[in-house]
Amino acid sequence: MKKYLLLGNITFHHFTDEELSFFKDDTEQKALIHEIDQELHFNSLEEAYEVAENTNAPSWLIPSEFKGEIAYEL
């Protein structure tokens, strides 16, 4: 199963009221994707984490591993 790594501008904490309106539930962890610079595909989770941990991107997310709600502001 492919693993996807998103590189770009992603907020995980400290949302404005407007940003909170993108989410359905207020109790989960949250990730708000403002902009995706790159979407990379990997054959293993280990490969995805290795690239993520060595990237110069402002932030990154492996959606299948994130246990909260993901919203898009694109």
Backbone torsions as a table, in degrees:
resi	resn	phi	psi	omega
1	MET	NA	128.9	-178.9
2	LYS	-67.7	145.2	173.3
3	LYS	-111.9	136.1	-178.4
4	TYR	-107.2	136.4	177.2
5	LEU	-120.0	122.9	177.5
6	LEU	-103.2	127.5	177.0
7	LEU	-113.1	133.7	178.8
8	GLY	163.6	-146.6	-178.5
9	ASN	-103.5	105.5	-176.1
10	ILE	-130.9	131.9	177.6
11	THR	-105.0	136.4	179.4
12	PHE	-115.0	-16.2	-176.7
13	HIS	-145.4	164.5	171.9
14	HIS	58.4	67.4	-179.5
15	PHE	-92.3	147.9	171.8
16	THR	-76.7	167.4	177.1
17	ASP	-60.0	-39.4	178.3
18	GLU	-63.2	-43.0	179.2
19	GLU	-65.6	-36.8	178.6
20	LEU	-62.9	-25.0	-179.6
21	SER	-67.5	-15.5	178.1
22	PHE	-76.3	-16.1	-175.6
23	PHE	-98.3	149.5	178.7
24	LYS	-85.9	-34.9	-172.6
25	ASP	-123.0	139.6	-178.0
26	ASP	-97.8	3.6	-174.0
27	THR	-103.2	-16.1	-175.4
28	GLU	-90.7	167.6	165.7
29	GLN	-61.8	152.2	-177.0
30	LYS	-132.9	148.3	171.4
31	ALA	-135.6	122.2	177.9
32	LEU	-109.2	116.7	-178.8
33	ILE	-90.9	112.4	179.8
34	HIS	-86.8	-39.2	-176.4
35	GLU	-156.4	136.5	175.4
36	ILE	-107.5	118.9	177.5
37	ASP	-87.1	-35.2	-178.2
38	GLN	-151.9	142.5	171.2
39	GLU	-120.1	117.2	-177.5
40	LEU	-111.6	148.0	-177.9
41	HIS	-118.6	136.8	-178.3
42	PHE	-133.4	155.6	177.7
43	ASN	-84.0	-16.2	-179.9
44	SER	-141.5	154.9	177.7
45	LEU	-65.8	-35.5	179.9
46	GLU	-61.4	-43.1	177.7
47	GLU	-62.3	-43.5	-179.1
48	ALA	-62.0	-45.2	179.3
49	TYR	-65.4	-37.5	-179.7
50	GLU	-62.2	-45.2	178.9
51	VAL	-67.5	-43.3	-178.4
52	ALA	-59.6	-44.0	-176.7
53	GLU	-72.5	-14.1	-179.5
54	ASN	-114.5	16.6	-178.7
55	THR	-88.3	157.8	174.0
56	ASN	-98.8	4.8	-179.5
57	ALA	-65.0	150.3	179.6
58	PRO	-57.9	-37.2	176.8
59	SER	-159.1	166.6	-178.4
60	TRP	-147.6	162.2	-178.6
61	LEU	-152.6	134.8	169.2
62	ILE	-106.3	98.5	-170.9
63	PRO	-53.6	-38.9	-177.4
64	SER	-67.4	-19.2	-178.4
65	GLU	-99.4	-10.4	-178.7
66	PHE	-83.2	126.0	-173.5
67	LYS	-90.5	0.2	-179.3
68	GLY	-107.6	-161.7	-179.7
69	GLU	-90.9	136.6	178.0
70	ILE	-112.8	129.8	176.7
71	ALA	-125.4	155.3	-177.6
72	TYR	-118.7	131.5	176.8
73	GLU	-112.6	45.3	-174.1
74	LEU	-96.7	NA	NA
